[in-house]
Amino acid sequence: MDREEEQLLRGRVYGADHDAPGPRPGRRYTELVGGPLDGLLLDITGLTREEAGTGVVLATELGQFGAGGKAIYNPRTGDADHFDWTGDTP
């Protein structure tokens, strides 16, 4: 992904329409850091703190395994506002 594509993804919400303007009021988000989804926001409104604390596996075509691949993100210790990339999986 080139720098221009990266800038387009910043401030976007994972899984939202490309036309969506960004985060919605009243929702809870965490920022994805590193890996193929770097800079995207993940809506964690429906997750309990325990569920969010286990991390997430997100579908992406941008990772090491291409279409059908997934990126693994785990909460940053002591910082619920950021999930760090830990790798890709097929």
C-alpha positions as CSV (number, residue, x, y, z in Angstrom):
1,M,0.0,0.0,0.0
2,D,1.4,3.4,-0.9
3,R,1.4,6.5,1.3
4,E,-1.6,8.0,-0.5
5,E,-3.7,4.9,0.1
6,E,-2.6,4.9,3.8
7,Q,-3.8,8.5,4.2
8,L,-7.2,7.6,2.7
9,L,-7.7,4.9,5.3
10,R,-6.9,7.2,8.3
11,G,-10.0,8.2,10.3
12,R,-12.1,5.5,8.5
13,V,-14.0,2.9,10.4
14,Y,-13.3,-0.8,9.7
15,G,-16.2,-2.4,8.0
16,A,-18.1,0.9,7.2
17,D,-19.0,2.0,3.7
18,H,-16.3,3.8,1.9
19,D,-18.7,6.8,1.6
20,A,-19.1,7.0,5.4
21,P,-17.7,10.2,6.8
22,G,-16.0,8.5,9.8
23,P,-16.8,7.7,13.4
24,R,-20.4,8.3,14.6
25,P,-21.3,10.1,17.8
26,G,-22.3,7.9,20.7
27,R,-20.1,5.0,19.6
28,R,-17.0,3.6,21.2
29,Y,-13.9,3.1,19.0
30,T,-10.3,1.9,19.3
31,E,-7.6,2.7,16.8
32,L,-5.9,-0.2,15.0
33,V,-2.1,0.3,15.1
34,G,0.4,-1.4,12.7
35,G,-0.3,-4.1,10.1
36,P,-2.6,-3.9,7.1
37,L,-5.4,-2.0,8.9
38,D,-3.1,0.6,10.5
39,G,-5.0,3.8,11.3
40,L,-8.5,2.4,10.9
41,L,-10.9,2.8,13.8
42,L,-12.7,-0.3,15.1
43,D,-16.2,0.1,16.5
44,I,-16.2,-1.8,19.8
45,T,-19.5,-0.3,21.1
46,G,-21.2,-3.7,21.4
47,L,-18.3,-5.5,23.1
48,T,-18.0,-5.8,26.9
49,R,-14.6,-4.8,28.4
50,E,-13.8,-8.5,28.8
51,E,-14.7,-9.3,25.1
52,A,-12.6,-6.3,23.9
53,G,-9.8,-7.4,26.2
54,T,-9.3,-10.7,24.2
55,G,-8.5,-8.9,21.0
56,V,-10.0,-9.3,17.5
57,V,-9.3,-11.2,14.3
58,L,-10.4,-9.1,11.3
59,A,-10.9,-10.0,7.7
60,T,-8.7,-8.1,5.3
61,E,-7.5,-8.4,1.7
62,L,-4.5,-6.2,2.5
63,G,-2.6,-8.6,4.7
64,Q,0.1,-11.2,4.1
65,F,-2.4,-13.8,2.9
66,G,-4.5,-11.6,0.5
67,A,-8.1,-12.3,-0.1
68,G,-9.5,-14.5,2.7
69,G,-6.8,-13.5,5.1
70,K,-7.2,-12.0,8.6
71,A,-5.3,-9.6,10.7
72,I,-4.9,-10.1,14.5
73,Y,-5.1,-7.1,16.8
74,N,-4.8,-7.1,20.6
75,P,-5.5,-4.4,23.1
76,R,-2.5,-2.4,24.1
77,T,-1.6,-2.9,27.8
78,G,-3.1,-0.1,29.8
79,D,-4.5,1.7,26.7
80,A,-8.0,0.6,25.6
81,D,-7.9,3.2,22.8
82,H,-5.4,1.3,20.8
83,F,-5.2,-2.3,19.5
84,D,-1.8,-3.4,18.2
85,W,-1.2,-5.7,15.3
86,T,0.3,-9.0,16.2
87,G,0.3,-10.8,12.9
88,D,-1.8,-12.2,10.0
89,T,-3.4,-15.5,9.6
90,P,-4.9,-17.3,6.5
